[in-house]
Every structure is written in C-alpha cells, then in structure tokens.
C-alpha cells in the first residue's frame, strides 16, 4: 500500500532531547506525507502538517503513522497528536473518491477491484496507524482545534485522551458519504458516549462542539484555542509525574476493565500488584 509515497526521508523530522536514534525517526516519517515527528525526552509529538489542505489524510499518512508506532523510541511515555493550522484534520483526502485518486496511491476505485481479503488487508494496514496509540506503555493525547472530521475524528478517538480548543468541531461524516468509520473509531466512540448517542451522531453526521464534547466525555478538557498547547504540555507533565511501570500496569487494568467481571478484574489487580510490590520492595526490587 502506498509504497510510492513511502520513499524518501523527512524534511521536517527532528529529534531533540536525550537518547533518540535519528535514523529510526527518519525512517518513520517519509518526506511528502505531511507528517512531522519529534521526540523530546519522554514526549513524542506527531504533527499532521498539511494545513493548506486542512491536514487531509491519505493511505500514506496512515502508513507513516504505523511506522512511527513501530519505531517509537522506548523512552517515550507520552505521545501528542496534533494538527498544524486552523483544523486538526478535515478527514480523508477527498481525491481518494476521484477515479484519479492521490498520485502514487490507491484510490477507492482501484481498491474496489481487489479481492475481499486483499482489500481488507489494505484497511487493516491503515488501521495499524491508529491502533498503536492505545499501547499501555504510552499515554496518547490528541490536541484538537477546529475541524476533526471523519478520519480526523477517528484519529482523535484513537488517542487515550483529548484536549480540545473551544472552536473544535467533531463530525463523523463517513455514513453521509456512503461509508462506515473504519479507522478504529467506532469502538472508542460507542464506549465513550454510549451506543444510542453514537448512532445519533454518526447517522446524522452532525457537528459536536467543545461544550458537548466535554459533557459527553469526548474531551477531557476544553480551553481557549490560544491555550491549547500549554494545556497539553501541562497534562503531559502531570502524566509523567507517575511511576512508569505503575502507569503502564494501571492503564492495562483500566483498558481491560469494561470487558471483565468484577471478580476477573479483582484477580487482574492482584496479579499486577504482586509484580509492583515485588519490584518496589522485593529482594531484587
Ligand atoms: N481532502 C482534500 N482537500 C481538502 C479536504 C479534504 N478532506 N478538506 C479541505 N481540503 C482543502 C480544500 O480543497 C482547500 O484546498 P484549496 O485551497 O486548494 O482549494 C483547502 O483544503 C482549504 O479548505 P477550505 O474548505 O477552503 O477550508 P475551510 O476552513 O473553509 O473549511 C472544512 C474547512 C469545513 C474542513 C472543509 O474544507 C471541508 O468540509 N472539507 C471536507 C471534509 C470532508 O468531507 N472530509 C471527509 C470526511 S469522511 C472521512 O474522513 C473517511
């Protein structure tokens, strides 16, 4: 998928802080994809960087996101996903709906000719760009201003936490375009807002603003647009104040909690705590 767009190395990729391998970072964010990737100590920042096209996403964007996930430096504990310009992301690049598609990449028209398994494999590869943001070892924060439409909304939903500007406009537009949201967004959306509200939001393709997003739990906090970066920085700093191993173990527990019975969850808590207390107080701790 999108191999033609995956060649080359980044013009913007930059590594600051300690201990990162510049060649790893370079390979993760190819030039021309419209993504920037920066590591500063324990914080990595992924920036959608095609503001003139409202950070519209293509197969190449998702491949590059997946590569970032695969090559994320081990020291990283917080990943911030943000968008340059007035909008976080206007979703999928609408050129993918045209017969010509995005140069060097598959269009929907060409993908539609694939066999089912191959077609689903293409979608699975795109989903890889989103799924790594849930890893227990990291906390991912979406910093969202302006429009977050379709794939943009799903990218924000792929993150553990959302900090939004007061001008945010979430919209799940896929059904209005004859598609389903398939970039891993339906589960977090339904988990957060509940199935009835998710049906209402997706099937009307209406816009959800900042106040409603906070009320529904779609955003942890809404701030004036000028304070978005600082609010994200403050949250990242607070998250980094917690012990690394305890944070990962606690995230593992919380992620699994909705799918477990109380007894199962209590057993999982015991198992994680044995490891923690041995690490802190055991003979080899
Ligand atoms: N794909 C490709 N180009 C886009 C996209 C997109 N999704 N969204 C915006 N652009 C481009 C515009 O074509 C325009 O390019 P141009 O300057 O070369 O003409 C530029 O970005 C700026 O767009 P405007 O519409 O002028 O910006 P504005 O801030 O007024 O509006 C908005 C932003 C509301 C996001 C509007 O651009 C829009 O509705 N975009 C399409 C949204 C959409 O339907 N996305 C698909 C969702 S479904 C999915 O993601 C699977």
Boltz pocket constraint, residues with backbone or C-beta under 6 A from the ligand:
constraints:
  - pocket:
      binder: B
      contacts: [[A, 51], [A, 52], [A, 53], [A, 54], [A, 56], [A, 57], [A, 86], [A, 87], [A, 90], [A, 91], [A, 92], [A, 93], [A, 94], [A, 95], [A, 147], [A, 149], [A, 150], [A, 151], [A, 152], [A, 173], [A, 174], [A, 177], [A, 179]]
      max_distance: 6.0
